[in-house]
Amino acid sequence: MSEPQSDLSPLISTSVGPAAKRATYYTRDCKILQELLSALNDDEDNDAMASLQVNGISALKQTLSTVEHADTSTLEHSHTLPRCTIKSKGNGTASDEVHLSSSLTSKKLCASMASLCLAPTVRAAYQQVPAHDKRILNRMAHKRTERAIAKENAWLARKYWENERYERELFKCAQMEEYKRAIRDKQFQDYLLTKARLNEIAQRDLSELRRLREALQQKDKSTKRRLDALKVERGIAACQRRCDELRRAEAVAVQQEEQQIDEKLRKQEICERLSERLQRAEHIRANMLDSYLRRLRYDNQMEELVHEEHWREAQQLERQRLAQLEEHIQQKCEQSQRFVEERQRRQEAIAKTAKISASLRELVRNSVTPEGGMAADSGHIGEAVSIANTATLSKVLLDRPFSKLSLQP
């Protein structure tokens, strides 16, 4: 219970602090207003001033009494603050009385203020003013008084409105306090209910946990039994699998042996067929070889006959060629013999011609005069003449052309 109060007390203290400040402000304004009105009023106006006082009691003290941390010493003098009585039964009559008293007080207040504002000299001068001017001045004073009354009424109305607003705020604060108190009570009740519900839930959870623990123990026992049964079943299944595997292995071994036997028989049959095929191939090969040899011998005989015929033809051609060659050689020998004889005759003619040429040169050399200039000038001419003579001589003697080479020394 102490926890909700401790949670809500700061909120209340924070909300009451500004309210106390506003209460002090409004109390000061009301005191100033009362002092002003008491200074302006005469003794005969005490009844009218009494009607201007605010009726009612202050609700601030009642509100602050609910708060533990509020300062009550500063708020005991706030009995002049108005209380909001709008919703009360006597609201209408009180407002009428206040309005009537305020109107009477405003008239007397204006008259007293007008009398107070006039100095003695001004009052004497005012008495000497004509009636028409007095009426004008009274009219102006009346208007000024009305304006002052309107301002005072507006100021008083604003003060009343501010007081009413403050009372409304205090009423709201009181309602908020009641609401917070109700919330705290409700929260405490909810706390108790929640605690009881949580205790009930905890007891139910404990019983449920016990039941679950027992169920788990029973389940563990049944699981253990099932595991034992499963182990036995797994052992039996493993034995069965091993038996099946052995049976399958034996069947596979038998099948493999049968396959091996079938493979051997198949290979044996294949070998027999291959041997038969080899024998037939040998026989065919022998026959083919025999026919090939016979054909080869026949071809060899034919080739020998052809070679023999070709050899005879070649021998005959060789003999013919040798005969032609001998005839040709003989012709060449005859030609060479004639060539040797011709060359010998030519050499003899050349030697004879050389001798004649030498004798002619000697003859020409002897026929030329020994003068130097004449010999030098006519040397070539004489040589040309001697060569021409030699050529003519050789042509006459040998009846063949003369070579200039034979004349060179």
C-alpha positions as CSV (number, residue, x, y, z in Angstrom):
1,M,0.0,0.0,0.0
2,S,2.9,2.3,0.7
3,E,4.3,1.9,-2.8
4,P,1.3,3.5,-4.7
5,Q,1.3,6.4,-2.2
6,S,5.0,7.1,-2.7
7,D,4.4,7.0,-6.5
8,L,1.6,9.5,-6.5
9,S,2.8,12.0,-3.9
10,P,5.3,13.8,-6.2
11,L,2.5,14.4,-8.7
12,I,0.3,16.0,-6.1
13,S,3.1,18.1,-4.7
14,T,4.0,19.4,-8.2
15,S,0.4,20.2,-9.0
16,V,-0.2,22.1,-5.6
17,G,2.9,24.2,-5.7
18,P,1.8,26.5,-8.7
19,A,-1.7,26.6,-7.1
20,A,-0.3,28.0,-3.9
21,K,1.6,30.7,-5.8
22,R,-1.5,31.7,-7.7
23,A,-3.5,31.8,-4.4
24,T,-1.0,34.2,-2.9
25,Y,-1.1,36.4,-6.1
26,Y,-4.9,36.7,-6.0
27,T,-5.0,37.4,-2.3
28,R,-2.6,40.3,-2.7
29,D,-4.8,41.8,-5.5
30,C,-7.9,41.5,-3.4
31,K,-6.2,43.2,-0.5
32,I,-5.1,46.1,-2.7
33,L,-8.6,46.5,-4.1
34,Q,-10.1,46.6,-0.6
35,E,-7.6,49.2,0.6
36,L,-8.4,51.4,-2.4
37,L,-12.1,51.1,-1.9
38,S,-11.8,51.8,1.8
39,A,-9.8,55.0,1.2
40,L,-12.3,56.3,-1.4
41,N,-15.5,55.6,0.6
42,D,-16.8,57.7,3.4
43,D,-18.3,56.6,6.6
44,E,-21.8,56.7,5.2
45,D,-20.8,54.3,2.4
46,N,-19.7,51.4,4.7
47,D,-22.9,49.5,3.9
48,A,-22.3,49.7,0.2
49,M,-18.7,48.7,0.6
50,A,-19.8,45.7,2.6
51,S,-21.8,44.6,-0.4
52,L,-18.6,44.7,-2.5
53,Q,-16.9,42.1,-0.3
54,V,-16.6,38.6,-1.6
55,N,-18.9,36.2,0.0
56,G,-18.1,32.5,0.7
57,I,-15.3,30.5,2.0
58,S,-12.0,29.5,0.4
59,A,-11.7,26.0,-1.0
60,L,-7.9,26.2,-1.1
61,K,-7.5,25.3,2.6
62,Q,-9.8,22.3,2.2
63,T,-7.8,21.2,-0.9
64,L,-4.4,21.7,0.7
65,S,-5.4,19.8,3.9
66,T,-5.5,16.6,1.8
67,V,-1.9,17.1,0.8
68,E,0.8,16.1,3.4
69,H,3.6,18.2,2.0
70,A,1.7,21.5,1.4
71,D,2.5,24.7,3.2
72,T,-0.7,25.6,5.2
73,S,0.8,28.6,7.1
74,T,0.8,30.8,4.0
75,L,-2.7,29.9,2.9
76,E,-4.7,30.6,6.1
77,H,-5.2,34.3,5.2
78,S,-6.9,33.5,1.9
79,H,-10.5,33.8,3.3
80,T,-11.2,36.7,0.9
81,L,-10.9,34.5,-2.2
82,P,-14.3,33.7,-3.8
83,R,-15.5,30.1,-4.1
84,C,-17.1,28.8,-7.2
85,T,-20.8,28.3,-6.5
86,I,-22.1,28.2,-10.0
87,K,-23.7,24.7,-9.6
88,S,-25.3,25.4,-6.2
89,K,-29.0,26.1,-5.7
90,G,-28.6,29.7,-4.5
91,N,-26.4,30.8,-7.4
92,G,-29.0,33.1,-9.0
93,T,-30.0,35.1,-5.9
94,A,-26.4,35.7,-4.9
95,S,-25.4,37.0,-8.4
96,D,-28.4,39.4,-8.3
97,E,-27.4,40.8,-4.9
98,V,-23.8,41.3,-6.0
99,H,-24.9,43.1,-9.2
100,L,-27.2,45.5,-7.3
101,S,-24.7,46.3,-4.6
102,S,-22.0,46.9,-7.2
103,S,-24.2,49.4,-9.2
104,L,-25.0,51.4,-6.0
105,T,-21.5,51.4,-4.9
106,S,-20.3,52.6,-8.3
107,K,-22.5,55.7,-8.2
108,K,-21.5,56.7,-4.7
109,L,-17.9,55.9,-5.5
110,C,-17.9,58.2,-8.6
111,A,-19.5,61.0,-6.6
112,S,-16.9,60.6,-3.8
113,M,-14.1,60.5,-6.3
114,A,-15.4,63.6,-8.0
115,S,-15.5,65.4,-4.7
116,L,-12.1,64.3,-3.8
117,C,-10.6,65.3,-7.1
118,L,-11.7,69.0,-6.7
119,A,-9.3,71.3,-4.8
120,P,-10.8,74.3,-2.8
121,T,-9.8,76.9,-5.4
122,V,-11.1,74.7,-8.1
123,R,-14.3,74.2,-6.2
124,A,-14.7,78.0,-5.8
125,A,-14.1,78.5,-9.5
126,Y,-16.5,75.8,-10.2
127,Q,-19.2,77.6,-8.3
128,Q,-18.7,80.7,-10.3
129,V,-19.2,78.9,-13.7
130,P,-22.5,79.5,-15.5
131,A,-25.2,76.8,-15.3
132,H,-24.9,76.0,-19.0
133,D,-21.1,75.4,-18.6
134,K,-21.8,73.5,-15.4
135,R,-24.1,71.2,-17.2
136,I,-21.4,70.7,-19.9
137,L,-18.8,70.1,-17.3
138,N,-21.1,67.9,-15.3
139,R,-21.9,66.0,-18.5
140,M,-18.2,65.6,-19.2
141,A,-17.6,64.6,-15.6
142,H,-20.5,62.2,-15.9
143,K,-18.9,60.6,-19.1
144,R,-15.6,60.5,-17.4
145,T,-17.1,58.9,-14.4
146,E,-18.9,56.4,-16.6
147,R,-15.7,55.5,-18.3
148,A,-14.0,55.1,-14.9
149,I,-16.9,53.0,-13.7
150,A,-16.7,50.9,-16.8
151,K,-13.0,50.4,-16.3
152,E,-13.5,49.6,-12.6
153,N,-16.3,47.2,-13.5
154,A,-14.2,45.6,-16.2
155,W,-11.3,45.3,-13.7
156,L,-13.6,43.9,-11.0
157,A,-15.2,41.5,-13.6
158,R,-11.8,40.3,-14.6
159,K,-10.8,39.8,-11.0
160,Y,-14.0,37.9,-10.4
161,W,-13.4,35.8,-13.5
162,E,-9.8,35.1,-12.5
163,N,-11.1,34.1,-9.0
164,E,-13.7,31.8,-10.5
165,R,-11.1,30.3,-12.8
166,Y,-8.8,29.7,-9.9
167,E,-11.7,28.1,-8.0
168,R,-12.4,25.9,-11.0
169,E,-8.7,24.9,-11.1
170,L,-8.8,24.2,-7.4
171,F,-12.0,22.1,-7.9
172,K,-10.2,20.3,-10.8
173,C,-7.2,19.7,-8.5
174,A,-9.5,18.3,-5.8
175,Q,-11.2,16.1,-8.4
176,M,-7.8,15.0,-9.6
177,E,-6.8,14.2,-6.0
178,E,-10.0,12.2,-5.6
179,Y,-9.3,10.5,-8.9
180,K,-5.7,9.7,-8.0
181,R,-6.8,8.4,-4.6
182,A,-9.4,6.2,-6.3
183,I,-6.7,5.1,-8.8
184,R,-4.3,4.2,-5.9
185,D,-7.1,2.3,-4.2
186,K,-7.9,0.6,-7.4
187,Q,-4.2,-0.2,-8.1
188,F,-3.9,-1.6,-4.5
189,Q,-6.9,-3.8,-5.0
190,D,-5.6,-4.8,-8.4
191,Y,-2.3,-5.5,-6.8
192,L,-3.9,-7.7,-4.1
193,L,-6.0,-9.5,-6.8
194,T,-3.0,-9.9,-9.0
195,K,-0.9,-11.2,-6.1
196,A,-3.7,-13.7,-5.2
197,R,-4.0,-14.7,-8.8
198,L,-0.3,-15.1,-9.1
199,N,-0.2,-17.2,-6.0
200,E,-3.0,-19.3,-7.4
201,I,-1.2,-19.6,-10.7
202,A,2.0,-20.5,-8.9
203,Q,0.2,-23.2,-6.9
204,R,-1.4,-24.5,-10.0
205,D,2.0,-24.4,-11.8
206,L,3.5,-26.3,-8.9
207,S,0.8,-29.0,-9.0
208,E,1.2,-29.1,-12.8
209,L,5.0,-29.4,-12.4
210,R,4.5,-32.3,-10.0
211,R,2.1,-33.9,-12.4
212,L,4.4,-33.4,-15.3
213,R,7.4,-34.7,-13.2
214,E,5.4,-37.9,-12.4
215,A,4.3,-38.1,-16.0
216,L,7.9,-37.7,-17.1
217,Q,9.0,-40.4,-14.7
218,Q,6.3,-42.7,-16.0
219,K,7.3,-41.8,-19.5
220,D,11.0,-42.4,-18.8
221,K,10.1,-45.9,-17.4
222,S,8.0,-46.7,-20.4
223,T,10.7,-45.3,-22.7
224,K,13.3,-47.5,-20.9
225,R,11.1,-50.5,-21.4
226,R,10.5,-49.6,-25.0
227,L,14.3,-49.1,-25.5
228,D,15.0,-52.5,-24.0
229,A,12.4,-54.0,-26.3
230,L,13.8,-52.1,-29.2
231,K,17.3,-53.4,-28.4
232,V,16.0,-56.9,-28.4
233,E,14.1,-56.3,-31.6
234,R,17.2,-54.7,-33.1
235,G,19.4,-57.7,-32.1
236,I,16.8,-60.1,-33.6
237,A,16.7,-57.9,-36.7
238,A,20.5,-57.8,-36.9
239,C,20.6,-61.6,-36.7
240,Q,17.9,-61.9,-39.3
241,R,19.8,-59.5,-41.5
242,R,23.0,-61.5,-41.1
243,C,21.2,-64.7,-41.9
244,D,19.7,-63.0,-45.0
245,E,23.1,-61.7,-46.0
246,L,24.7,-65.1,-45.6
247,R,21.8,-66.6,-47.6
248,R,22.3,-64.0,-50.3
249,A,26.1,-64.5,-50.2
250,E,25.6,-68.3,-50.6
251,A,23.1,-67.7,-53.4
252,V,25.6,-65.3,-55.1
253,A,28.4,-67.8,-54.7
254,V,26.3,-70.6,-56.3
255,Q,25.3,-68.2,-59.0
256,Q,28.9,-67.2,-59.6
257,E,29.9,-70.9,-59.8
258,E,27.1,-71.6,-62.3
259,Q,28.2,-68.6,-64.3
260,Q,31.8,-69.8,-64.2
261,I,30.8,-73.3,-65.4
262,D,28.6,-71.7,-68.1
263,E,31.5,-69.5,-69.0
264,K,33.9,-72.5,-69.2
265,L,31.4,-74.4,-71.4
266,R,30.9,-71.4,-73.6
267,K,34.6,-71.0,-74.0
268,Q,35.0,-74.7,-74.7
269,E,32.4,-74.5,-77.4
270,I,34.0,-71.4,-78.8
271,C,37.4,-73.2,-78.8
272,E,35.9,-76.1,-80.7
273,R,34.3,-73.8,-83.2
274,L,37.5,-71.9,-83.6
275,S,39.5,-75.1,-84.0
276,E,37.1,-76.3,-86.7
277,R,37.3,-72.9,-88.4
278,L,41.1,-73.1,-88.2
279,Q,41.1,-76.6,-89.7
280,R,38.9,-75.4,-92.5
281,A,41.1,-72.4,-92.9
282,E,44.2,-74.6,-93.0
283,H,42.6,-76.8,-95.7
284,I,41.5,-73.8,-97.7
285,R,45.0,-72.2,-97.2
286,A,46.7,-75.4,-98.4
287,N,44.4,-75.6,-101.4
288,M,45.0,-71.9,-102.2
289,L,48.7,-72.3,-101.7
290,D,48.8,-75.4,-104.0
291,S,46.8,-73.5,-106.7
292,Y,49.1,-70.5,-106.1
293,L,52.2,-72.6,-106.5
294,R,50.8,-74.2,-109.7
295,R,50.0,-70.8,-111.1
296,L,53.4,-69.5,-110.0
297,R,55.2,-72.4,-111.7
298,Y,53.1,-71.8,-114.8
299,D,53.9,-68.1,-114.7
300,N,57.6,-68.9,-114.1
301,Q,57.6,-71.2,-117.1
302,M,55.9,-68.7,-119.3
303,E,58.3,-66.0,-118.0
304,E,61.3,-68.2,-118.8
305,L,60.0,-68.8,-122.3
306,V,59.4,-65.1,-122.7
307,H,62.9,-64.4,-121.3
308,E,64.4,-66.9,-123.6
309,E,62.7,-65.4,-126.5
310,H,63.8,-62.0,-125.5
311,W,67.3,-63.2,-124.9
312,R,67.4,-64.6,-128.4
313,E,66.1,-61.4,-129.8
314,A,68.7,-59.5,-127.7
315,Q,71.5,-61.7,-128.9
316,Q,70.4,-61.2,-132.5
317,L,70.2,-57.4,-131.9
318,E,73.6,-57.5,-130.2
319,R,75.1,-59.3,-133.2
320,Q,73.6,-56.9,-135.6
321,R,74.8,-54.0,-133.4
322,L,78.3,-55.5,-133.3
323,A,78.4,-55.9,-137.0
324,Q,77.3,-52.3,-137.5
325,L,79.9,-51.2,-134.9
326,E,82.6,-53.1,-136.7
327,E,81.6,-51.6,-140.0
328,H,81.6,-48.2,-138.4
329,I,85.0,-48.8,-136.8
330,Q,86.3,-49.8,-140.1
331,Q,85.0,-46.7,-141.6
332,K,86.5,-44.6,-138.9
333,C,89.9,-46.4,-139.3
334,E,89.8,-45.6,-143.0
335,Q,88.9,-42.0,-142.3
336,S,91.6,-41.7,-139.7
337,Q,94.1,-43.2,-142.2
338,R,93.1,-40.8,-144.8
339,F,93.2,-38.0,-142.2
340,V,96.8,-39.0,-141.2
341,E,97.9,-39.1,-144.8
342,E,96.3,-35.8,-145.5
343,R,97.9,-34.3,-142.5
344,Q,101.2,-35.6,-143.4
345,R,100.9,-34.2,-146.9
346,R,99.8,-30.9,-145.4
347,Q,102.8,-30.8,-143.1
348,E,105.1,-31.5,-146.0
349,A,103.5,-28.7,-148.0
350,I,103.7,-26.4,-145.1
351,A,107.4,-27.2,-144.7
352,K,108.0,-26.7,-148.4
353,T,106.1,-23.4,-148.3
354,A,108.1,-22.3,-145.3
355,K,111.3,-22.9,-147.1
356,I,110.1,-21.0,-150.1
357,S,108.9,-18.2,-147.8
358,A,112.3,-18.0,-146.1
359,S,114.0,-17.8,-149.4
360,L,111.7,-15.1,-150.6
361,R,112.2,-13.1,-147.4
362,E,115.9,-13.4,-147.8
363,L,115.4,-12.3,-151.4
364,V,113.4,-9.3,-150.4
365,R,115.7,-8.4,-147.5
366,N,118.6,-8.4,-149.9
367,S,116.7,-6.4,-152.5
368,V,116.0,-3.4,-150.2
369,T,118.6,-0.4,-150.1
370,P,120.4,0.2,-146.8
371,E,119.4,3.9,-146.5
372,G,117.9,4.6,-143.1
373,G,115.1,7.0,-144.1
374,M,114.2,5.2,-147.2
375,A,114.3,1.8,-145.4
376,A,112.3,3.2,-142.5
377,D,109.6,4.6,-144.7
378,S,109.4,1.8,-147.2
379,G,109.7,-1.1,-144.7
380,H,106.0,-1.8,-144.5
381,I,105.5,-1.3,-148.1
382,G,108.3,-3.8,-148.9
383,E,106.9,-6.4,-146.4
384,A,103.5,-6.1,-148.0
385,V,104.9,-6.6,-151.4
386,S,106.9,-9.6,-150.3
387,I,103.8,-11.2,-148.6
388,A,101.7,-10.6,-151.7
389,N,104.5,-12.2,-153.8
390,T,104.7,-15.2,-151.4
391,A,101.0,-15.7,-151.5
392,T,101.0,-15.7,-155.3
393,L,103.9,-18.1,-155.3
394,S,102.3,-20.5,-152.9
395,K,99.1,-20.4,-154.8
396,V,100.9,-21.2,-158.0
397,L,103.1,-23.9,-156.4
398,L,100.7,-25.7,-154.1
399,D,97.4,-24.5,-155.4
400,R,96.1,-23.7,-151.9
401,P,95.5,-20.6,-149.8
402,F,98.4,-18.9,-148.1
403,S,98.5,-18.4,-144.4
404,K,100.0,-15.3,-142.8
405,L,101.1,-17.3,-139.8
406,S,103.7,-19.2,-141.8
407,L,105.4,-16.0,-142.7
408,Q,106.0,-14.9,-139.1
409,P,109.5,-15.5,-137.8
